[in-house]
Protein backbone atom coordinates (compact mmCIF):
# COMPACT_ATOMS: atom_id res chain seq x y z
CA UNK A 1 0.00 0.00 0.00
CA UNK A 2 1.45 3.37 -1.03
CA UNK A 3 0.58 6.03 1.43
CA UNK A 4 1.72 9.61 1.86
CA UNK A 5 0.88 11.01 5.26
CA UNK A 6 -2.82 10.75 5.90
CA UNK A 7 -3.88 10.41 2.28
CA UNK A 8 -5.91 7.41 1.22
CA UNK A 9 -4.31 4.88 -1.12
CA UNK A 10 -5.91 6.29 -4.29
CA UNK A 11 -4.89 9.87 -3.52
CA UNK A 12 -1.37 8.76 -2.56
CA UNK A 13 -0.93 6.99 -5.89
CA UNK A 14 -2.19 10.06 -7.74
CA UNK A 15 0.27 12.33 -5.92
CA UNK A 16 3.18 9.97 -6.67
CA UNK A 17 2.21 9.87 -10.35
CA UNK A 18 2.05 13.70 -10.47
CA UNK A 19 5.52 13.92 -8.93
CA UNK A 20 6.90 11.42 -11.44
CA UNK A 21 5.28 13.37 -14.29
CA UNK A 22 6.78 16.66 -13.05
CA UNK A 23 10.19 15.01 -12.87
CA UNK A 24 10.01 13.51 -16.33
CA UNK A 25 8.28 16.29 -18.27
CA UNK A 26 9.81 19.34 -16.60
CA UNK A 27 13.14 17.96 -15.40
CA UNK A 28 12.30 18.89 -11.84
CA UNK A 29 14.18 17.32 -8.98
CA UNK A 30 11.88 15.95 -6.31
CA UNK A 31 13.16 15.51 -2.75
CA UNK A 32 10.93 13.27 -0.66
CA UNK A 33 11.56 12.34 2.94
CA UNK A 34 9.88 9.14 4.08
CA UNK A 35 10.20 6.21 6.43
CA UNK A 36 8.20 4.10 3.99
CA UNK A 37 10.65 2.00 1.97
CA UNK A 38 7.89 0.97 -0.47
CA UNK A 39 7.58 4.60 -1.51
CA UNK A 40 11.34 5.18 -1.38
CA UNK A 41 11.93 2.30 -3.80
CA UNK A 42 10.04 4.25 -6.48
CA UNK A 43 12.85 6.81 -6.52
CA UNK A 44 15.79 6.90 -8.91
CA UNK A 45 18.11 7.48 -5.98
CA UNK A 46 17.78 6.72 -2.27
CA UNK A 47 19.94 8.41 0.34
CA UNK A 48 19.67 6.87 3.80
CA UNK A 49 20.48 8.77 6.96
CA UNK A 50 21.25 6.68 10.02
CA UNK A 51 22.46 8.03 13.34
CA UNK A 52 23.02 11.43 11.73
CA UNK A 53 25.24 10.02 8.97
CA UNK A 54 24.50 9.72 5.26
CA UNK A 55 24.84 6.12 4.05
PDBQT receptor file of N, H, CA, C and O in Angstrom, charges set to zero:
ATOM      1  N   UNK A   1       0.838  -1.174   0.000  1.00  0.00    +0.000 N 
ATOM      2  CA  UNK A   1       0.000   0.000   0.000  1.00  0.00    +0.000 C 
ATOM      3  C   UNK A   1       0.890   1.246   0.000  1.00  0.00    +0.000 C 
ATOM      4  O   UNK A   1       1.718   1.416   0.894  1.00  0.00    +0.000 OA
ATOM      5  N   UNK A   2       0.722   2.103  -0.987  1.00  0.00    +0.000 N 
ATOM      6  H   UNK A   2       0.048   1.965  -1.713  1.00  0.00    +0.000 HD
ATOM      7  CA  UNK A   2       1.452   3.367  -1.035  1.00  0.00    +0.000 C 
ATOM      8  C   UNK A   2       0.666   4.394  -0.251  1.00  0.00    +0.000 C 
ATOM      9  O   UNK A   2      -0.515   4.618  -0.517  1.00  0.00    +0.000 OA
ATOM     10  N   UNK A   3       1.310   5.012   0.706  1.00  0.00    +0.000 N 
ATOM     11  H   UNK A   3       2.269   4.830   0.922  1.00  0.00    +0.000 HD
ATOM     12  CA  UNK A   3       0.584   6.030   1.426  1.00  0.00    +0.000 C 
ATOM     13  C   UNK A   3       1.485   7.185   1.793  1.00  0.00    +0.000 C 
ATOM     14  O   UNK A   3       2.585   6.990   2.312  1.00  0.00    +0.000 OA
ATOM     15  N   UNK A   4       1.018   8.379   1.525  1.00  0.00    +0.000 N 
ATOM     16  H   UNK A   4       0.125   8.537   1.103  1.00  0.00    +0.000 HD
ATOM     17  CA  UNK A   4       1.718   9.609   1.857  1.00  0.00    +0.000 C 
ATOM     18  C   UNK A   4       0.946  10.276   2.981  1.00  0.00    +0.000 C 
ATOM     19  O   UNK A   4      -0.188  10.714   2.788  1.00  0.00    +0.000 OA
ATOM     20  N   UNK A   5       1.549  10.352   4.131  1.00  0.00    +0.000 N 
ATOM     21  H   UNK A   5       2.470   9.995   4.288  1.00  0.00    +0.000 HD
ATOM     22  CA  UNK A   5       0.882  11.011   5.257  1.00  0.00    +0.000 C 
ATOM     23  C   UNK A   5      -0.464  10.389   5.551  1.00  0.00    +0.000 C 
ATOM     24  O   UNK A   5      -0.579   9.177   5.735  1.00  0.00    +0.000 OA
ATOM     25  N   UNK A   6      -1.473  11.223   5.593  1.00  0.00    +0.000 N 
ATOM     26  H   UNK A   6      -1.380  12.207   5.444  1.00  0.00    +0.000 HD
ATOM     27  CA  UNK A   6      -2.821  10.748   5.904  1.00  0.00    +0.000 C 
ATOM     28  C   UNK A   6      -3.700  10.596   4.677  1.00  0.00    +0.000 C 
ATOM     29  O   UNK A   6      -4.921  10.500   4.796  1.00  0.00    +0.000 OA
ATOM     30  N   UNK A   7      -3.089  10.575   3.495  1.00  0.00    +0.000 N 
ATOM     31  H   UNK A   7      -2.097  10.653   3.398  1.00  0.00    +0.000 HD
ATOM     32  CA  UNK A   7      -3.877  10.407   2.281  1.00  0.00    +0.000 C 
ATOM     33  C   UNK A   7      -4.311   8.957   2.128  1.00  0.00    +0.000 C 
ATOM     34  O   UNK A   7      -3.619   8.035   2.561  1.00  0.00    +0.000 OA
ATOM     35  N   UNK A   8      -5.477   8.772   1.501  1.00  0.00    +0.000 N 
ATOM     36  H   UNK A   8      -6.039   9.521   1.150  1.00  0.00    +0.000 HD
ATOM     37  CA  UNK A   8      -5.911   7.408   1.223  1.00  0.00    +0.000 C 
ATOM     38  C   UNK A   8      -5.065   6.850   0.081  1.00  0.00    +0.000 C 
ATOM     39  O   UNK A   8      -4.346   7.595  -0.584  1.00  0.00    +0.000 OA
ATOM     40  N   UNK A   9      -5.148   5.567  -0.141  1.00  0.00    +0.000 N 
ATOM     41  H   UNK A   9      -5.733   4.961   0.399  1.00  0.00    +0.000 HD
ATOM     42  CA  UNK A   9      -4.306   4.880  -1.118  1.00  0.00    +0.000 C 
ATOM     43  C   UNK A   9      -4.454   5.465  -2.513  1.00  0.00    +0.000 C 
ATOM     44  O   UNK A   9      -3.453   5.671  -3.200  1.00  0.00    +0.000 OA
ATOM     45  N   UNK A  10      -5.680   5.739  -2.947  1.00  0.00    +0.000 N 
ATOM     46  H   UNK A  10      -6.493   5.572  -2.389  1.00  0.00    +0.000 HD
ATOM     47  CA  UNK A  10      -5.910   6.288  -4.290  1.00  0.00    +0.000 C 
ATOM     48  C   UNK A  10      -5.262   7.659  -4.428  1.00  0.00    +0.000 C 
ATOM     49  O   UNK A  10      -4.571   7.924  -5.412  1.00  0.00    +0.000 OA
ATOM     50  N   UNK A  11      -5.478   8.520  -3.459  1.00  0.00    +0.000 N 
ATOM     51  H   UNK A  11      -6.039   8.305  -2.659  1.00  0.00    +0.000 HD
ATOM     52  CA  UNK A  11      -4.894   9.867  -3.516  1.00  0.00    +0.000 C 
ATOM     53  C   UNK A  11      -3.371   9.813  -3.463  1.00  0.00    +0.000 C 
ATOM     54  O   UNK A  11      -2.698  10.579  -4.153  1.00  0.00    +0.000 OA
ATOM     55  N   UNK A  12      -2.824   8.910  -2.648  1.00  0.00    +0.000 N 
ATOM     56  H   UNK A  12      -3.371   8.288  -2.088  1.00  0.00    +0.000 HD
ATOM     57  CA  UNK A  12      -1.369   8.757  -2.555  1.00  0.00    +0.000 C 
ATOM     58  C   UNK A  12      -0.784   8.373  -3.903  1.00  0.00    +0.000 C 
ATOM     59  O   UNK A  12       0.228   8.933  -4.325  1.00  0.00    +0.000 OA
ATOM     60  N   UNK A  13      -1.411   7.425  -4.577  1.00  0.00    +0.000 N 
ATOM     61  H   UNK A  13      -2.233   6.970  -4.234  1.00  0.00    +0.000 HD
ATOM     62  CA  UNK A  13      -0.934   6.987  -5.885  1.00  0.00    +0.000 C 
ATOM     63  C   UNK A  13      -0.994   8.131  -6.894  1.00  0.00    +0.000 C 
ATOM     64  O   UNK A  13      -0.092   8.286  -7.718  1.00  0.00    +0.000 OA
ATOM     65  N   UNK A  14      -2.055   8.928  -6.829  1.00  0.00    +0.000 N 
ATOM     66  H   UNK A  14      -2.788   8.802  -6.160  1.00  0.00    +0.000 HD
ATOM     67  CA  UNK A  14      -2.191  10.062  -7.738  1.00  0.00    +0.000 C 
ATOM     68  C   UNK A  14      -1.089  11.098  -7.496  1.00  0.00    +0.000 C 
ATOM     69  O   UNK A  14      -0.532  11.643  -8.449  1.00  0.00    +0.000 OA
ATOM     70  N   UNK A  15      -0.779  11.366  -6.252  1.00  0.00    +0.000 N 
ATOM     71  H   UNK A  15      -1.231  10.923  -5.478  1.00  0.00    +0.000 HD
ATOM     72  CA  UNK A  15       0.274  12.331  -5.920  1.00  0.00    +0.000 C 
ATOM     73  C   UNK A  15       1.621  11.823  -6.424  1.00  0.00    +0.000 C 
ATOM     74  O   UNK A  15       2.386  12.588  -7.011  1.00  0.00    +0.000 OA
ATOM     75  N   UNK A  16       1.918  10.557  -6.203  1.00  0.00    +0.000 N 
ATOM     76  H   UNK A  16       1.296   9.936  -5.726  1.00  0.00    +0.000 HD
ATOM     77  CA  UNK A  16       3.182   9.975  -6.666  1.00  0.00    +0.000 C 
ATOM     78  C   UNK A  16       3.283  10.073  -8.184  1.00  0.00    +0.000 C 
ATOM     79  O   UNK A  16       4.341  10.417  -8.710  1.00  0.00    +0.000 OA
ATOM     80  N   UNK A  17       2.199   9.777  -8.891  1.00  0.00    +0.000 N 
ATOM     81  H   UNK A  17       1.339   9.498  -8.464  1.00  0.00    +0.000 HD
ATOM     82  CA  UNK A  17       2.212   9.868 -10.352  1.00  0.00    +0.000 C 
ATOM     83  C   UNK A  17       2.432  11.309 -10.820  1.00  0.00    +0.000 C 
ATOM     84  O   UNK A  17       3.140  11.535 -11.802  1.00  0.00    +0.000 OA
ATOM     85  N   UNK A  18       1.835  12.285 -10.131  1.00  0.00    +0.000 N 
ATOM     86  H   UNK A  18       1.260  12.102  -9.333  1.00  0.00    +0.000 HD
ATOM     87  CA  UNK A  18       2.052  13.695 -10.475  1.00  0.00    +0.000 C 
ATOM     88  C   UNK A  18       3.507  14.102 -10.261  1.00  0.00    +0.000 C 
ATOM     89  O   UNK A  18       4.069  14.847 -11.064  1.00  0.00    +0.000 OA
ATOM     90  N   UNK A  19       4.111  13.620  -9.192  1.00  0.00    +0.000 N 
ATOM     91  H   UNK A  19       3.654  13.015  -8.539  1.00  0.00    +0.000 HD
ATOM     92  CA  UNK A  19       5.520  13.925  -8.927  1.00  0.00    +0.000 C 
ATOM     93  C   UNK A  19       6.416  13.307 -10.002  1.00  0.00    +0.000 C 
ATOM     94  O   UNK A  19       7.354  13.948 -10.477  1.00  0.00    +0.000 OA
ATOM     95  N   UNK A  20       6.128  12.078 -10.378  1.00  0.00    +0.000 N 
ATOM     96  H   UNK A  20       5.366  11.557  -9.992  1.00  0.00    +0.000 HD
ATOM     97  CA  UNK A  20       6.904  11.418 -11.435  1.00  0.00    +0.000 C 
ATOM     98  C   UNK A  20       6.759  12.170 -12.761  1.00  0.00    +0.000 C 
ATOM     99  O   UNK A  20       7.731  12.333 -13.498  1.00  0.00    +0.000 OA
ATOM    100  N   UNK A  21       5.537  12.627 -13.057  1.00  0.00    +0.000 N 
ATOM    101  H   UNK A  21       4.748  12.495 -12.459  1.00  0.00    +0.000 HD
ATOM    102  CA  UNK A  21       5.284  13.371 -14.289  1.00  0.00    +0.000 C 
ATOM    103  C   UNK A  21       6.068  14.688 -14.283  1.00  0.00    +0.000 C 
ATOM    104  O   UNK A  21       6.681  15.050 -15.287  1.00  0.00    +0.000 OA
ATOM    105  N   UNK A  22       6.048  15.394 -13.168  1.00  0.00    +0.000 N 
ATOM    106  H   UNK A  22       5.550  15.100 -12.352  1.00  0.00    +0.000 HD
ATOM    107  CA  UNK A  22       6.785  16.660 -13.049  1.00  0.00    +0.000 C 
ATOM    108  C   UNK A  22       8.271  16.422 -13.267  1.00  0.00    +0.000 C 
ATOM    109  O   UNK A  22       8.940  17.209 -13.937  1.00  0.00    +0.000 OA
ATOM    110  N   UNK A  23       8.781  15.347 -12.706  1.00  0.00    +0.000 N 
ATOM    111  H   UNK A  23       8.238  14.708 -12.162  1.00  0.00    +0.000 HD
ATOM    112  CA  UNK A  23      10.194  15.015 -12.867  1.00  0.00    +0.000 C 
ATOM    113  C   UNK A  23      10.534  14.740 -14.325  1.00  0.00    +0.000 C 
ATOM    114  O   UNK A  23      11.516  15.262 -14.854  1.00  0.00    +0.000 OA
ATOM    115  N   UNK A  24       9.730  13.934 -14.954  1.00  0.00    +0.000 N 
ATOM    116  H   UNK A  24       8.932  13.511 -14.524  1.00  0.00    +0.000 HD
ATOM    117  CA  UNK A  24      10.014  13.514 -16.331  1.00  0.00    +0.000 C 
ATOM    118  C   UNK A  24       9.789  14.651 -17.337  1.00  0.00    +0.000 C 
ATOM    119  O   UNK A  24      10.655  14.925 -18.167  1.00  0.00    +0.000 OA
ATOM    120  N   UNK A  25       8.642  15.303 -17.263  1.00  0.00    +0.000 N 
ATOM    121  H   UNK A  25       7.938  15.081 -16.589  1.00  0.00    +0.000 HD
ATOM    122  CA  UNK A  25       8.278  16.295 -18.275  1.00  0.00    +0.000 C 
ATOM    123  C   UNK A  25       8.985  17.634 -18.095  1.00  0.00    +0.000 C 
ATOM    124  O   UNK A  25       9.285  18.312 -19.078  1.00  0.00    +0.000 OA
ATOM    125  N   UNK A  26       9.250  18.018 -16.855  1.00  0.00    +0.000 N 
ATOM    126  H   UNK A  26       9.006  17.467 -16.057  1.00  0.00    +0.000 HD
ATOM    127  CA  UNK A  26       9.809  19.337 -16.604  1.00  0.00    +0.000 C 
ATOM    128  C   UNK A  26      11.235  19.298 -16.059  1.00  0.00    +0.000 C 
ATOM    129  O   UNK A  26      11.832  20.341 -15.795  1.00  0.00    +0.000 OA
ATOM    130  N   UNK A  27      11.774  18.095 -15.892  1.00  0.00    +0.000 N 
ATOM    131  H   UNK A  27      11.288  17.247 -16.107  1.00  0.00    +0.000 HD
ATOM    132  CA  UNK A  27      13.137  17.956 -15.404  1.00  0.00    +0.000 C 
ATOM    133  C   UNK A  27      13.309  18.440 -13.972  1.00  0.00    +0.000 C 
ATOM    134  O   UNK A  27      14.407  18.816 -13.562  1.00  0.00    +0.000 OA
ATOM    135  N   UNK A  28      12.225  18.427 -13.221  1.00  0.00    +0.000 N 
ATOM    136  H   UNK A  28      11.333  18.121 -13.554  1.00  0.00    +0.000 HD
ATOM    137  CA  UNK A  28      12.295  18.888 -11.835  1.00  0.00    +0.000 C 
ATOM    138  C   UNK A  28      12.862  17.804 -10.932  1.00  0.00    +0.000 C 
ATOM    139  O   UNK A  28      12.566  16.620 -11.087  1.00  0.00    +0.000 OA
ATOM    140  N   UNK A  29      13.669  18.233 -10.002  1.00  0.00    +0.000 N 
ATOM    141  H   UNK A  29      13.910  19.195  -9.876  1.00  0.00    +0.000 HD
ATOM    142  CA  UNK A  29      14.180  17.322  -8.984  1.00  0.00    +0.000 C 
ATOM    143  C   UNK A  29      13.181  17.299  -7.838  1.00  0.00    +0.000 C 
ATOM    144  O   UNK A  29      12.742  18.345  -7.360  1.00  0.00    +0.000 OA
ATOM    145  N   UNK A  30      12.832  16.113  -7.407  1.00  0.00    +0.000 N 
ATOM    146  H   UNK A  30      13.189  15.263  -7.795  1.00  0.00    +0.000 HD
ATOM    147  CA  UNK A  30      11.881  15.945  -6.309  1.00  0.00    +0.000 C 
ATOM    148  C   UNK A  30      12.642  15.375  -5.125  1.00  0.00    +0.000 C 
ATOM    149  O   UNK A  30      13.308  14.348  -5.251  1.00  0.00    +0.000 OA
ATOM    150  N   UNK A  31      12.551  16.030  -3.980  1.00  0.00    +0.000 N 
ATOM    151  H   UNK A  31      12.010  16.864  -3.877  1.00  0.00    +0.000 HD
ATOM    152  CA  UNK A  31      13.156  15.514  -2.749  1.00  0.00    +0.000 C 
ATOM    153  C   UNK A  31      12.007  15.090  -1.843  1.00  0.00    +0.000 C 
ATOM    154  O   UNK A  31      11.169  15.901  -1.451  1.00  0.00    +0.000 OA
ATOM    155  N   UNK A  32      11.990  13.799  -1.519  1.00  0.00    +0.000 N 
ATOM    156  H   UNK A  32      12.672  13.140  -1.837  1.00  0.00    +0.000 HD
ATOM    157  CA  UNK A  32      10.932  13.275  -0.662  1.00  0.00    +0.000 C 
ATOM    158  C   UNK A  32      11.578  12.627   0.559  1.00  0.00    +0.000 C 
ATOM    159  O   UNK A  32      12.533  11.859   0.438  1.00  0.00    +0.000 OA
ATOM    160  N   UNK A  33      11.063  12.936   1.693  1.00  0.00    +0.000 N 
ATOM    161  H   UNK A  33      10.288  13.560   1.792  1.00  0.00    +0.000 HD
ATOM    162  CA  UNK A  33      11.564  12.337   2.936  1.00  0.00    +0.000 C 
ATOM    163  C   UNK A  33      10.489  11.395   3.452  1.00  0.00    +0.000 C 
ATOM    164  O   UNK A  33       9.347  11.800   3.668  1.00  0.00    +0.000 OA
ATOM    165  N   UNK A  34      10.863  10.129   3.648  1.00  0.00    +0.000 N 
ATOM    166  H   UNK A  34      11.791   9.799   3.473  1.00  0.00    +0.000 HD
ATOM    167  CA  UNK A  34       9.885   9.140   4.076  1.00  0.00    +0.000 C 
ATOM    168  C   UNK A  34      10.553   8.037   4.890  1.00  0.00    +0.000 C 
ATOM    169  O   UNK A  34      11.748   7.776   4.753  1.00  0.00    +0.000 OA
ATOM    170  N   UNK A  35       9.771   7.411   5.718  1.00  0.00    +0.000 N 
ATOM    171  H   UNK A  35       8.800   7.623   5.829  1.00  0.00    +0.000 HD
ATOM    172  CA  UNK A  35      10.201   6.210   6.434  1.00  0.00    +0.000 C 
ATOM    173  C   UNK A  35       9.676   4.972   5.719  1.00  0.00    +0.000 C 
ATOM    174  O   UNK A  35      10.022   3.846   6.078  1.00  0.00    +0.000 OA
ATOM    175  N   UNK A  36       8.839   5.185   4.703  1.00  0.00    +0.000 N 
ATOM    176  H   UNK A  36       8.558   6.100   4.412  1.00  0.00    +0.000 HD
ATOM    177  CA  UNK A  36       8.196   4.097   3.989  1.00  0.00    +0.000 C 
ATOM    178  C   UNK A  36       9.088   3.643   2.836  1.00  0.00    +0.000 C 
ATOM    179  O   UNK A  36       9.192   4.332   1.821  1.00  0.00    +0.000 OA
ATOM    180  N   UNK A  37       9.724   2.498   2.989  1.00  0.00    +0.000 N 
ATOM    181  H   UNK A  37       9.639   1.938   3.814  1.00  0.00    +0.000 HD
ATOM    182  CA  UNK A  37      10.649   2.001   1.972  1.00  0.00    +0.000 C 
ATOM    183  C   UNK A  37       9.928   1.628   0.675  1.00  0.00    +0.000 C 
ATOM    184  O   UNK A  37      10.542   1.661  -0.392  1.00  0.00    +0.000 OA
ATOM    185  N   UNK A  38       8.663   1.281   0.740  1.00  0.00    +0.000 N 
ATOM    186  H   UNK A  38       8.164   1.254   1.606  1.00  0.00    +0.000 HD
ATOM    187  CA  UNK A  38       7.894   0.969  -0.466  1.00  0.00    +0.000 C 
ATOM    188  C   UNK A  38       7.816   2.208  -1.368  1.00  0.00    +0.000 C 
ATOM    189  O   UNK A  38       7.950   2.108  -2.588  1.00  0.00    +0.000 OA
ATOM    190  N   UNK A  39       7.602   3.351  -0.761  1.00  0.00    +0.000 N 
ATOM    191  H   UNK A  39       7.494   3.432   0.229  1.00  0.00    +0.000 HD
ATOM    192  CA  UNK A  39       7.575   4.605  -1.512  1.00  0.00    +0.000 C 
ATOM    193  C   UNK A  39       8.986   4.977  -1.945  1.00  0.00    +0.000 C 
ATOM    194  O   UNK A  39       9.189   5.399  -3.083  1.00  0.00    +0.000 OA
ATOM    195  N   UNK A  40       9.955   4.829  -1.063  1.00  0.00    +0.000 N 
ATOM    196  H   UNK A  40       9.790   4.487  -0.138  1.00  0.00    +0.000 HD
ATOM    197  CA  UNK A  40      11.341   5.184  -1.384  1.00  0.00    +0.000 C 
ATOM    198  C   UNK A  40      11.861   4.385  -2.580  1.00  0.00    +0.000 C 
ATOM    199  O   UNK A  40      12.631   4.913  -3.382  1.00  0.00    +0.000 OA
ATOM    200  N   UNK A  41      11.459   3.143  -2.709  1.00  0.00    +0.000 N 
ATOM    201  H   UNK A  41      10.833   2.714  -2.058  1.00  0.00    +0.000 HD
ATOM    202  CA  UNK A  41      11.932   2.295  -3.803  1.00  0.00    +0.000 C 
ATOM    203  C   UNK A  41      11.461   2.778  -5.171  1.00  0.00    +0.000 C 
ATOM    204  O   UNK A  41      11.971   2.319  -6.193  1.00  0.00    +0.000 OA
ATOM    205  N   UNK A  42      10.503   3.688  -5.208  1.00  0.00    +0.000 N 
ATOM    206  H   UNK A  42      10.088   4.060  -4.378  1.00  0.00    +0.000 HD
ATOM    207  CA  UNK A  42      10.035   4.254  -6.481  1.00  0.00    +0.000 C 
ATOM    208  C   UNK A  42      10.992   5.320  -7.000  1.00  0.00    +0.000 C 
ATOM    209  O   UNK A  42      10.883   5.755  -8.146  1.00  0.00    +0.000 OA
ATOM    210  N   UNK A  43      11.920   5.734  -6.162  1.00  0.00    +0.000 N 
ATOM    211  H   UNK A  43      12.009   5.380  -5.231  1.00  0.00    +0.000 HD
ATOM    212  CA  UNK A  43      12.852   6.809  -6.521  1.00  0.00    +0.000 C 
ATOM    213  C   UNK A  43      13.985   6.297  -7.394  1.00  0.00    +0.000 C 
ATOM    214  O   UNK A  43      14.297   5.107  -7.405  1.00  0.00    +0.000 OA
ATOM    215  N   UNK A  44      14.596   7.227  -8.129  1.00  0.00    +0.000 N 
ATOM    216  H   UNK A  44      14.342   8.195  -8.120  1.00  0.00    +0.000 HD
ATOM    217  CA  UNK A  44      15.786   6.895  -8.914  1.00  0.00    +0.000 C 
ATOM    218  C   UNK A  44      17.008   6.768  -8.012  1.00  0.00    +0.000 C 
ATOM    219  O   UNK A  44      17.951   6.037  -8.316  1.00  0.00    +0.000 OA
ATOM    220  N   UNK A  45      16.973   7.485  -6.909  1.00  0.00    +0.000 N 
ATOM    221  H   UNK A  45      16.207   8.079  -6.663  1.00  0.00    +0.000 HD
ATOM    222  CA  UNK A  45      18.113   7.481  -5.980  1.00  0.00    +0.000 C 
ATOM    223  C   UNK A  45      17.584   7.548  -4.553  1.00  0.00    +0.000 C 
ATOM    224  O   UNK A  45      16.674   8.321  -4.255  1.00  0.00    +0.000 OA
ATOM    225  N   UNK A  46      18.162   6.734  -3.677  1.00  0.00    +0.000 N 
ATOM    226  H   UNK A  46      18.902   6.106  -3.919  1.00  0.00    +0.000 HD
ATOM    227  CA  UNK A  46      17.785   6.722  -2.267  1.00  0.00    +0.000 C 
ATOM    228  C   UNK A  46      19.010   7.076  -1.450  1.00  0.00    +0.000 C 
ATOM    229  O   UNK A  46      20.069   6.471  -1.610  1.00  0.00    +0.000 OA
ATOM    230  N   UNK A  47      18.866   8.044  -0.585  1.00  0.00    +0.000 N 
ATOM    231  H   UNK A  47      18.005   8.535  -0.454  1.00  0.00    +0.000 HD
ATOM    232  CA  UNK A  47      19.936   8.413   0.340  1.00  0.00    +0.000 C 
ATOM    233  C   UNK A  47      19.406   8.123   1.749  1.00  0.00    +0.000 C 
ATOM    234  O   UNK A  47      18.400   8.689   2.176  1.00  0.00    +0.000 OA
ATOM    235  N   UNK A  48      20.092   7.244   2.448  1.00  0.00    +0.000 N 
ATOM    236  H   UNK A  48      20.909   6.784   2.101  1.00  0.00    +0.000 HD
ATOM    237  CA  UNK A  48      19.669   6.875   3.800  1.00  0.00    +0.000 C 
ATOM    238  C   UNK A  48      20.494   7.655   4.831  1.00  0.00    +0.000 C 
ATOM    239  O   UNK A  48      21.703   7.833   4.683  1.00  0.00    +0.000 OA
ATOM    240  N   UNK A  49      19.816   8.104   5.856  1.00  0.00    +0.000 N 
ATOM    241  H   UNK A  49      18.834   7.960   5.976  1.00  0.00    +0.000 HD
ATOM    242  CA  UNK A  49      20.483   8.775   6.961  1.00  0.00    +0.000 C 
ATOM    243  C   UNK A  49      20.245   7.934   8.209  1.00  0.00    +0.000 C 
ATOM    244  O   UNK A  49      19.106   7.711   8.619  1.00  0.00    +0.000 OA
ATOM    245  N   UNK A  50      21.326   7.479   8.796  1.00  0.00    +0.000 N 
ATOM    246  H   UNK A  50      22.252   7.660   8.463  1.00  0.00    +0.000 HD
ATOM    247  CA  UNK A  50      21.247   6.678  10.021  1.00  0.00    +0.000 C 
ATOM    248  C   UNK A  50      22.179   7.265  11.057  1.00  0.00    +0.000 C 
ATOM    249  O   UNK A  50      23.351   7.516  10.774  1.00  0.00    +0.000 OA
ATOM    250  N   UNK A  51      21.673   7.483  12.242  1.00  0.00    +0.000 N 
ATOM    251  H   UNK A  51      20.721   7.279  12.472  1.00  0.00    +0.000 HD
ATOM    252  CA  UNK A  51      22.464   8.031  13.338  1.00  0.00    +0.000 C 
ATOM    253  C   UNK A  51      23.165   9.318  12.929  1.00  0.00    +0.000 C 
ATOM    254  O   UNK A  51      24.310   9.560  13.312  1.00  0.00    +0.000 OA
ATOM    255  N   UNK A  52      22.467  10.148  12.144  1.00  0.00    +0.000 N 
ATOM    256  H   UNK A  52      21.538   9.952  11.833  1.00  0.00    +0.000 HD
ATOM    257  CA  UNK A  52      23.017  11.428  11.728  1.00  0.00    +0.000 C 
ATOM    258  C   UNK A  52      24.043  11.367  10.620  1.00  0.00    +0.000 C 
ATOM    259  O   UNK A  52      24.648  12.383  10.277  1.00  0.00    +0.000 OA
ATOM    260  N   UNK A  53      24.253  10.170  10.044  1.00  0.00    +0.000 N 
ATOM    261  H   UNK A  53      23.762   9.344  10.323  1.00  0.00    +0.000 HD
ATOM    262  CA  UNK A  53      25.243  10.018   8.973  1.00  0.00    +0.000 C 
ATOM    263  C   UNK A  53      24.561   9.573   7.688  1.00  0.00    +0.000 C 
ATOM    264  O   UNK A  53      23.638   8.758   7.709  1.00  0.00    +0.000 OA
ATOM    265  N   UNK A  54      25.027  10.118   6.569  1.00  0.00    +0.000 N 
ATOM    266  H   UNK A  54      25.776  10.780   6.552  1.00  0.00    +0.000 HD
ATOM    267  CA  UNK A  54      24.503   9.717   5.256  1.00  0.00    +0.000 C 
ATOM    268  C   UNK A  54      25.175   8.427   4.851  1.00  0.00    +0.000 C 
ATOM    269  O   UNK A  54      26.401   8.315   4.857  1.00  0.00    +0.000 OA
ATOM    270  N   UNK A  55      24.343   7.437   4.492  1.00  0.00    +0.000 N 
ATOM    271  H   UNK A  55      23.347   7.527   4.486  1.00  0.00    +0.000 HD
ATOM    272  CA  UNK A  55      24.840   6.120   4.049  1.00  0.00    +0.000 C 
ATOM    273  C   UNK A  55      24.551   5.942   2.578  1.00  0.00    +0.000 C 
ATOM    274  O   UNK A  55      24.886   4.905   2.005  1.00  0.00    +0.000 OA
TER     275      UNK A  55
